[in-house]
Amino acid sequence: MGRLIALFYGVACYVIFVVTFLYAVGFVGGFAVPKTIDSGPVVPLGEALFINILLMGLFAVQHSVMARKGFKQWWTRFIPKQVERSTYVLLSSLALILLFWQWRPIPMTVWHIEEAPVAVAVTALSFLGWFIALTSTFLINHFQLFGLSQVADNFSAKPELTLRFQMPLYYKFVRHPIYLGFLIAFWAAPSMS
């Protein structure tokens, strides 16, 4: 029964990640979601900077600390090892959901592209960034990265595989193509506030 619960938990964490990732595309791009990076209550600049930096810092600390080997060793004394990665994914997603919810827009325009063809090209570049970030995860075992392999192997009583680091496609040219994809997605904006 514990294996089945772990499997359902892992799948639920993955679904939350997928929804969060898709929401992030709309949040950053300013479309198809109820709250975007440029919507919400406008507050004084200092307050917005403080809140937004705090939200980004919370995600960065959670994301970085929980990825450390020492933290994983400590953490798996309290939670089963097979759901450690799923829990990491869940907490990362929840940190992003909090960021989306509490983000404060800063309505000062840094740049705005007026020419429609150029704006469309820059938006397409942003989508390319999201595509690079997502496909990079599949190049290094997407399902292992997001915890599904661990809970599926646990459910079927398979021994845990030790993966060998590989450098397929993007990884031959860029050390961290997931980050590169996110940088492109975030900065390729026809209107940057």
N, C-alpha and C positions, 0 to 999 in steps of 0.2 A: 504493500500500500504506500509506503514511503517513497518508493521509486516512481510510482504513478503521480503522487503529489508533486515530487520534484520536477517531473516532466511537464505537468500542467503549469507549474510555477515558472519554469524556464520559457515555455511558449508564451505565457502571459507577459513576462518581462520583455520578450522579443517583440510582441505585438505593440506594447507601449513604446518601445524604441522606434519601430517603423512609423507609428503615428506621430511621434515627436519629431523624427527626421523630416517627414513630409510637412509638418507644421512649420518647421524651421525654414524650409524653402519658401513658403508663403510669407512667413514673418519677415525674413530678410528682404524678399523680393517685393513685398507690399501688395500681395494679392491673395484671394481665395481663403483667407482666414479672418476671423473677427478682429484680432488685434495684431497689428504689425509694428515694426520698429519705429514707425513714424506716427502711430496713433496712441491714444490714451491721454491721461491728464498731463497737461503741460505745467511744470513746476519751475521755480527759479533754477537757473543754470547750475549753481553750486549743489543744490539738493539733487538734481537729476544726475550730475556727475557722480556724486557720492553713492547714490542708490545703484546706479548702473555698474560702477566699478565694484561695489560690494557684491552684486549679483554675479558678475563675471569672475570675480575672485573666488566666490563660493564654489562655482562650477570648476574652476581651475584647480583649486586645492582638493576638492573631492575627487576629481578626475585623476589628478597626479598622485595623491597620497594612496588612494586605493589600488593604484596600479603597481606600487612598489612591492617587491618580494617580501620584505620584512613585514609590511602591513598584512599581506596575504597570509603569511605564516601565523601571525597573531589572530587575524580575523577568522581563519578556519578552525580555531579552537572553539568558536561559538556557533558557527554555521557550518553545515556540511560542505565539504570541498566541492562536491559536484554542482552545487548551486552558487558557489562563490562568484563566478563570472556573471551569471544571470543577475545576482544581487548588485554587482557593480554596474551592470547595464541599467538596471532599474533605478538605482540612485543617481546615476548620470542623467537619465531621462527626467527624473523628478527635479533635479537641479535646473535643467533647461526649461522645464514647464514653469517652475517658479520664476525664472528669468523672463520668459514670455509674458507671464501674468503681471509681474511687478515692474517691468521695464518702463522707464520714463523717457518719452521722446525729447529730443533736443532739436527744435525746428529751425536751427540756423543752417543755411545751405552752404555746403562746401563747394559743390559743383553741380551743374545741371546741364545736360546735353539737350539742346533745342532741336537739332536736326533729327528727324524721325528715323531715317535709315541707320544713322550712327547709334541712336538710342536702342534700336532693335538689335544691332550687332553687339552692343555692350551687354544687353540682357541675355542674348544667346551665349555670350562668353561666360556669364554668371551661371547659366544652366550647364555649360560645359564643366565648370568648376564643381558643381554638385555631382555631375556624372563621374568625374575623375575621383572624387572622394568616395562615392559609393562603389564604383567598380574596383577601386584599390582594395577594398575590404574583401572582395571575392577573390582577388589574386593571391591573398594570403590566408585563405580559409575563413570566409565570412561567418559561417555557422559556428566555428570554434571561437572566433573573436567575440561573438555576441551570446555565447553560452549554450546554444542549442546542441552542439555536439556533445558537450559534457553531460547534459541531462538525458539525451538520447542514449548515449553509451551506458550511462548508469541504469537507465530503464531496461536496456537489453542485456545488462551484466557484461558488457564488453570491457576489456581492460583499457585504461586511459592510454591514448596514443601519445608518443613523444614526437612532436613535430620538429622538423628540420627547417631552419630559416632558408627561404628561397628569395631570389630577386627576379621575379618575372616582370616583363613589360615595363611599366613606369618605374619600378624599383631599380632598374638598371641605370636610370638617368637621374633619379631624385631620391634622396634619402627617405623622405616621408611624404609620399604622394597624397596621402589622406589630408595632411595639413595643407599641402599645396592646393588641392582641390577646394578646401574651405577658404583659403586666402583669395583665390580667384572668385569664388562664389560671393564672398562678402564685399570685395572691393570693386568688382565689375558691376557698377551700378550707374545707370544713366542719370539718376538724381541721388546725390549723396548728401545726407544731412549730417 
